[in-house]
């Protein structure tokens, strides 16, 4: 059976698209400074004249979380370079989300070291402009990284999505847990205990130092940090995020009064699911195009 020249061209084009794909993702492994850990990230090179975007996942998840993937693909489609690391959380080359009742020995300070190392990696690749993009607690960690910086990270802007805070009685953090962990640290004890932390209710099995390290990211810290930033920042929130039931709708008023540029997505939940995924993508592209 003969195949016409036109059909041959079409088949060849489809085969080429199938083999090459729209983007070429590369898995990058990084030696974490001051440790024996190795960290992984997904890297997709874009146009050389556009900024690179570092995308950070939320609490205990990975770079394969659906919101992270959605944001990355939208940026890649527009020709932007993306780097989506998975924080090791003290597990070398971590690939899976960690359960609440796993042993948690990682700290906020450890996470910041990794974030800075990935930013440096992008600069070493030749990217002069780097934009930070976080989802959920990834936003708070990027914010903390920018504030604890002792060197010029050369960041041109930051985008925070579903930005809240990690410490407060309204979030289920108990004074008893804090006091217990503080006493343990003062005595030099490192044995893990069960705490309540975010969605881990009485089953966050953590060393006291690990647990306490993240509690600095409270309401006051986040709001003051936003005002201290010397780079443009944008905060994208969903109007139907269930976390308002804990923190209150006035959290949006606090954000609006801060120096960040607040953008609301009507009807969107914490993860910008369903049709709101595209609203989130559009806002992110609009922002990075202006940076």
N, C-alpha and C positions, 0 to 999 in steps of 0.2 A: 504493500500500500504506500503510495507516494504522499509526501507531505508538502504542501505548497510553500513557496519561499516566505510568504507573509506569516503563515502559521509557524514556520521555523523560527522567524525573528521573535514572534510573541512568546513561544516556548522558551527560547534562549533568554529572553528578558526576564521572564518569570523565574527561571532557574537561577539566574544571576541574583535576583532580588532575594530568593529563598536562601541562597548560600551566604550572601553578604549581609543581608538584613539591613534595616534602616540605620542602625548604629552598631558599632563594634564595642562591646563592653569588655573591659579587662579587669581581672581580679588582681589587686595590688596587696602585697604583704609588707608590713612595716615593722621594724624592730622598735619596740616601745622604749623610749629613753629611761635609763635608771632601773631597768628590770630585764628579766629574761623572757618577757611576753612578746608574742607576735600578734599584730592586729591586721585585720583584713578590711578592704574597702572595694567597692565597685567603681571603676573609673571609666568614663566615656569622654573621649576627646572631641571637642567641638571646634568652632571657628577660632582661629588664633587671635582675631581682633576683638573677641567678646570675652567678658569676664568668666572666670571659673566659679562655680557655685558649690560650696560644701554643704551637704544636706545631712542633718543629724536626727536620728530617730528618737522616740520617746522611751519611757520607763521600762526597762528590762527587755525591750524588743530588739529588733535587728534592722539592717538596711533593706530587708525583704518585706518590711511592713507595708501594707497596701497604700497608705497615705504617702509614704516616702517614695514608693515606686511611681505613683501617679505624678507627684511633683517633679521627679527626676525626668520622666518621659516627656512631660510637657516642655521642660527646659531643653532637653536634647532635640526635640522636634524643631525648636527655634534656633538651633545651632550653638547652644551654650554647652560648655564643658561642665560635667557634673562629677563630683566625688562624694560617694555615700559610704562613710565608714560604719562599721559595727564596733561599738565600744567593747573592749574585751571583758570588762567587769571582772578582771583577774582570771579570765579563762582564755588561754592562748588560742588565737584563730577561732573565736566563738562564732558559731553558725546558727544557733537556735536561741529562741527566747528563753529566759530563765524564770523558773517558777518561784512563787513567793516563799515556799518552804525549803528552797535550796539554801545552802550556806552562802551568805553574802559577806564578802570581805573587802569589796571594792569601796572606794571613797570618791567624793566629788573632786578632790585634789588629783586623784589618779586619772579621772576622766578628763580633767582640764589638760593634764600633761599630754594625753593622747590627741586631744583636739588641736592643741598647738603644734604637735608633731605633724599632723595631717596638713595643717595650714602651711607649715614650712615646706612640706613635700610639694605642694602645689606651686609655691614660689620657686622652688628648685627646678621645677619643670618649665619654668619660664613665664608663668602667669603673673602679670603685674597687678591685675585687678582680681580680687577674690571677694565674693559675696557669701555671707553666712545665712543659712536657711534652716530653721529648726521646727520640729513639730512637738507639741506638748512639752514634757519635761526637757526635751532636747533644746527647746527655746531658752529655758532657764539656764541650762548648762552653757549654752553659747553666750548668754548675757554675762554669766559669771566669768567666763573665759576672757571676755573683752574688758572686764573690770579688774581682773587680777593680773592683767598683762604687765610684764616688766620690760618688754621689748616691743618694737614697732611691728605689729602683725600685718600692717599694710592692707587693712580691710576697707572696702569702699562702701559697704552698707550691710545692714542686717535685717532679715525678715523673720518675725516670730509668728507662729501659727498656734492657736489654742493655748495662749500664754496665761498661766495661772501662777500659783506658788505652791511650795511643798510642805509648809509647816504652819499649823494653826489648829486650835481645838475644833474649829468648824470642819476641819478635814479629817477628824478622828485621831489626831495626834494627842496622846494623853500626857499630862504633866508627870504622871507616875512613871511612864516609860522613859521620859527625858531624865528624870531624877535618877532612876535606876541605872541608866546607861552612863550618866555623868559620874556617878559614884564608882561604877566599875572602871571607867577610864582613869579616875584619880587613884585607884588602887592598883593600876597596871594590869587589870584583868582583860583578857581577850576572848573569853569563852562566849560563843554565840547565845543569844536569847531570842525569844519571840516578841516582836513588837507589832504595833499597828502602824502601817505606813501606806498612804494612798489607798489603792484598791486591795492591799494585803491586810485584811482585818485579823489582827491577833495571830498572824502566821508568817510575818516577815522575819525569817530566821537569819539574824545578822549579828556580827560582832558589834559591840557598843560604839566603837570608833566609826565604823562604817555607817551605822544608823545616824549618829549625830552629825556626821560631816555634811549630809544633805539638808539638814534642818536650818542651816543658815539662809537657805533660799525661801525666806518667809515673805509675807505680804509687803512689809516695809522695805526689805532688801530689794525686791523686784521693782517696786515703784521708784525708789531712789536711784537704782541702777539705770533705769530708762532715762532719767533726767541727767545722769552723769555722762552718758555716751557722747562722744565727739564726732560720731559718724551718723548718717541718716539711718533711722530705724522705722520699720513698718510692722504693725501688729494686725494680723487677720484673725477675726473671731467669728464663730458661728452663733447665730442668735438663739438656736435651740440646743446649745450645749448643756447637758444635764448637770454639769459641775456648778452651774449657777445656783442649783438647789443647795449647795454647800456654802459657796462663797458669797452668794447674793448678787443680784443684778447690778448693784452699785459698783461692782468690780469694773464694769464697763465705763462707768463715770470716772473712776480713778484713772483708767487707761486713757480716756479722752482728755483728761486734764494734764496728763504727762506730756513729755516732749516727743513721744512716739506718734507716728501717723496711724490712727486707728481706722481699720476698714472692717465693716460688718458684712457678713454673708447671711442674708435672711433665710431662715429655715434650716440652716446647716447644723449638724451635730458636731461633736468633738473631733470626728475623723473626716468631716466633709464628704460623707458618703453619698452614693447615688448621684443625682444630677448636680449636686453641689460640688462634686469633684471638679467639674468644668469651670464653675465660678472661681474656685480656688486657683486653678491653673491660670485662668485669664488675669486674675489680680497679680499673681506672681510674675507673669511675663510682662505685664504693664510696668511693674516696679523695676525689674532688672533692666528693662529697656531704658529707664531714666537714670540709672546709676552710672 
